[in-house]
Amino acid sequence: MTKTIVMIHGMWGSGAMWSNYHPFFEAHGYRVIVPTLRYHEPEYRITPPEALGTLSLLDYAADLEALIRGLDEKPIIMGHSMGGLLAQILASRGLAEQLVLLTPAPSAGINALRPSSTRTFLSVLTQWGFWKKPMRVTFEEAKFGILNELSPDEQVAAYQDYSYESGQAAYEIAFWIADRRHAARVDATKVTCPVLTIAGGKDRIVPESVVRQTAKKFKSTYKVYKKHGHSVLNERGWEEIAGYVADWLKVSSLKQD
């Protein structure tokens, strides 16, 4: 049976963010599914629904869990950025055969705030009530913290595809200690599948020091790409990272067998 990969995008994104990884892994023989999170479709890019602002990580996870439980096999779950945190939540529910975390947002218990990440979110964090509104970082903030390893033309193109994001979800990640629902909590003891965690040495929104703590939490295989930033899905040289992931999936699968 062909193995399935469910690829989960991060903040402000859509399934289209996997436009490099999707065909790459299909060429390696996988069935690839690239869902778009609720209210992240192109029609909401200009004017987001107010309901987006109060969506929780748990809402996103519920949508994804329903998709995964409808599959005919337990999939590999691959997540980037906030999608990496959603992947951790899903894996803790026993839904992943293997888990790949690409520059993942951290779960509760890991301090995500650093000077560079705070600067990236500054326009959001200084807006009262951001936790209940749709939000989006400015182009200058995105260039600094997320798109810093892309060319100027690539930065413009990438930002034009940005959706709005849930302020509530951002709050749950950054201020997990105050979140009564503990939406970002992940019980590492319940993640029993093999885990690969990848960091970018030039990542400013989720710095390598933060990603390293995620890798340690899950006792995962850990790889740092020193010349890469946060946008490992489409920075120059993404093929090397994707190739490493593909090799790891094969090796860890053989170990399981």
N, C-alpha and C positions, 0 to 999 in steps of 0.2 A: 504494500500500500504506500502511495506517495505521502510523505510527511508534510504536514501543514504548518506554516508560519503565520501567526497573527502579528502584524506590525502596528504598534500604537504610537501615534504622533504626539508631539508636545504642545505647549502653550502656543496659541495664535495660529496653529497649523491646521492641516487636513491630511487625508490619506495621500494627497498628491505630493507631500513632502518625501515620500518614499520612492520617487520617480526613478532614482538610480538603483536602490536596493531591490525594488520589486522585480524588474527584469533580470537583475543579476542573480537572485536566488531562484527565480523560475528556471533560468538557464542551468542551474545546479540541480534541477530535478524536484524542487519543492513546489507545493501548492501554496500560493501567497495570498493572504487576505489583508487588505489595508482599509479598515473602517475609518470613517470620519466621525469625530466626537459630536455629540448633540449641539446644534446651533453653530457649527463651524463650517457649514456648507457655503459655497460662494455667494448665495443670495443674501446671506447675513453679513457680508464683509463690510458693507457701507453703513447699514443701520441694523445693529443687533437687537434682538428682542430683550426686553428688560429681564425676562426670566433667566437669561444666561447669567446675569450677575450673581444670582444666589445658588447656582448649581454647585453641588459639593463634589469632591473627589469620589464620594460614595455613589453619587448619581452616575457619574461616568463609569465607575467600576460595575455598577449594576447593569448598565447597557451592554458593556463588553462581556460580562459574565453570561448574559442571556445569549449573546452571539456564540460564545465558545461552547456553551452547553448544547447548542443546536448542531454542533459539528459531529462528524462520525468518528472522531478520534481526539485524543488529548493533544493539543498543538504545542509547538515551540512558541513561546511568547517573547517578542522582541520589542523593547520600548526605548524611545529617545526622550530625554529631558523629563517633563511631567509624565509623558508616556512611560518612562522608566519606572516612576513611582507607581503608576497604575498597574504596570506589569508585576511589581513586587506584591501589591495587594492581591492581585489575581492568583499569583503563585502561592501565596499563603492560604488560599482557599482550595489548594490542591488541583488547580486547573492547568498547570504547565508541565510539559514533558521535559523541557529544557528552558532556561531563562537567560536572555541576553539583554544587558542594561548598557545603553549607550549614553554617556554623559548624563546619568540619571539624576533627577531631583531626589533629594534624600527623604527618608521616612522620619516620623516623629522620633525624637531622641537625638537627632543629629542637627546641630546648629547650621542652618543654610546661609545665614547672613554673614557676609564679608563686605569689606569696603567696596569692592568691585561689583558685587551683586546688588548692594544697596544703591549704588550709583545707577545701575541699569534700571532699577525699578523706582527711581526717585520721584518721577512725576506721578506715579501711582500711589506710592506710600505717603505722599504729602497731600493727597486728596481725601478729605474727610468722607468716611462712609464707603471707601473703595471696595470694602468686603461685601457689599451688596449691590454692586453695579458692574455692568460689562466694562472691561478695561483693556487698554492696549498701550504698550510703551511707545515713546516717540521714535522717529527714525534715527535721531542722533543717539538715543539710548540703545536702540537695537544695534546700530553700527558699533558702538563701544563694547557692549557686553556679549552679543550673540553672533553678529556677522563680521567680527573683526578680522577673520582670516579669509574673507571673500574679497574679490576685486570690487572696485566702486560700482561697476555696472551690475555685478552679481548682487551686491547689497541692495541696490534699488529694486531689482527684479524680485528678490526674496521678500522685501518689505511690502511690495505691492500685493503679494499673496497673503499677507497676514490677515487673520480674522481678529475679532475681539475675543476676549477670554473672560472667564468667571473670576470676579474679584474674590468671591468666597473661596474658591479653590486655591488661589494665591495666598489668601490669609491662612488657610489650613496648613499649607506647606511652611510658610515663613514664621507663623506664630502658633505652631502646634501646641505649645505649652498652655495657651489660653483657649484652645478649641475644646469645647465640652463634648463634642461627638467623637473626638479622637480620630478624625477621618484619615489622617496620615499615618496612623499606627500600623505597623506590620510586625507580626510575631515571627521572628526569624526561625524559630524552632519548627514552624509549620511549613517552611520552604525546604522541601526535601529533594528537589530536583537539582541537577547540576546548574551552576550559575557562572556566567561570564560577565565581568564588569569592565567597561572601557572608559578611560578618562582622556581629556585633552589637556596638554600642558599649558596651552594658552587660553583655556576656557575661563571666562570672567564671570559668567552668571552662575555656573556650578563649578567652582574651582577644583582642581585636582585634589586639594586637601580635603574637600568635602566628599568627593567621589570615593576617595581612598577609605573613608569611614564606612561607606555603604558596602564596599567590597569586603572589608573586615567583618562587618555585621553578618554577612551571609557566607563567610569563609570561601569566597568565590575565587575563580581564576581572575587575575587582575592584569590589565595591560594599559600602559600610558603611552599615548602618542604625543611626544613633546612638541611637535611642530603644528599640532592641530588645536583649534578652538572648540567652541560648543557645537558648531554646525557640521559635525562629522559626516552627516548624510550627503553633503554636497560640496564640501571643500575639496580643493585640488588634492588628489591622492586618496580620495575616499575608497578607491578600489583596493588599496592595500588593507584597509581596515575591514572591508567587507570580505576580502579573501581570508583574513585571519579568523573572522567569525565563522565562515564556512568550514574552515579546517577544524576549528574547535568543536563545532556541532558534530562533525563526523567522528572525531576522536572520543568525545564524551558519550556519544551514542553507542559506540562500540564497547566502551567501559560498562555502560548500563546493561548491554546484552551479555 
